[in-house]
Amino acid sequence: MKISAIPAVLAIILTAALTYLVYHIGSADTDSTLLAIGTALSLLLTLLPAMAMSVESGRLSVNLKVWSGTMFLLALIVAFCFAGLGVHVPTYITIEALLLVVHLLVVWKFTESKSV
């Protein structure tokens, strides 16, 4: 498994910009700080494997990038929905935690696997 530096920095910058946008949309809520922290964490943990990680096998790298990209879009949709509709803290924490656990388990299996 390798992590490229330039795509990782670009993923961090993109995460920061999207997190600020979600924070701005949800700024009327009192829990917008929690929304920003959760959004930054979920977007970064899904965007880094999609952009900067690669594994030994070409097929596994493609699968990892597609899975991470899909989870990034799902995390982005969840963040915009909670920002636009209002943050209900227990629901937000539960949904984000479940999404991240599933994502990290699948990424871990991709990195441990030797072939498709």
N, C-alpha and C positions, 0 to 999 in steps of 0.2 A: 504494500500500500504506500502510495506517495501522495504528498500534498504539494501542489504548486503554489509558489508565493504570490505571484501577480494575480491569478484568479481569486486567491483567498482574500487579498486586499480589496479587489473589486466586489467580492461578495459582502465584505464588511461595510463598504461604502453604500452599496445598494440596500443592505439591511438597515443602515442608519437612516437613509432617505425615506424608505417605506415606513419605518417606525415613526419617524417624525410626522409623516402624512397621517398615519392612523391616530397618533396622539392629537394632532390638530383637529381631525374629524370628531374625535371623542372628547374634546376638551371641555364640553359642557357638563360632562359627567364628573362626579367627585372622585371616581376610581380610575381616571384616565392614566394615572401614573402606573398603576398595576397593569392596565391594558398595554402601556408602552413597554414595560419590562417583559411581560409575557410574549408580546409580539416580537420584540427584539430577540429573545431567546429562541422562540420557535422558528422564526425566519432564518436566523443564523445557523441553527443546527440542521435545517433542511437545505439551505442554499450552499453551505460549504461542501457537502458531499456532491451536490449537483454540479458545482463549478470547478472545485479545486482538487477533489480526490480522484485517484485512479488505482486500480488493482492490477495484478499481473495479467489476468486474462482479459482479452478485448471484449468478449461477450459479457463478462461480469462487470466490466467498467460501464458498458452501455446500460446494462440492467440497473446498476447503481445510480447512474445519472438520470435515467427515466423515472425510477422510483422516487428519488430525491426531488426531482422536478415536479412530479405529481403531488408529493406531500408539501412542497413549497407553495404550490397553487392552492391547495386545500387550506394550509395555514393562513395564507393571505386572504382567502375568502372568509374564513372564520374571523380573522382580525377585523376586516371591514364590516362584517355583519355585526359584531359586538360593538364596534365603534359607532356605527350608524344607528343601531337600535337601542343602545344603552348596555352598560356592563352589569350583568348580574354575576357577582363575584364567584359564588360556589359553582355555578354552571360553567363559567369561563375557565376556572382552574381545572375542573374535572375534564372538560373537553380538550384543553391544551395538554394536560398531563397524559391523557390516553393517546392522543395523536403522537406526542413525542416518544412515549414508551414503545408504541408499535413501530414508529419510524426507526428508532435507535436499535431495536431488536432485529429488524430486517437488514439494516445497514451492517450490523455486527455479523449476521449470518452471511451476507455478501462478502465481507472481508475475510471471513474464516473459510469460505468455500474455495475449493481448488478448481472446480469446473462447473459448467452449467448442466 
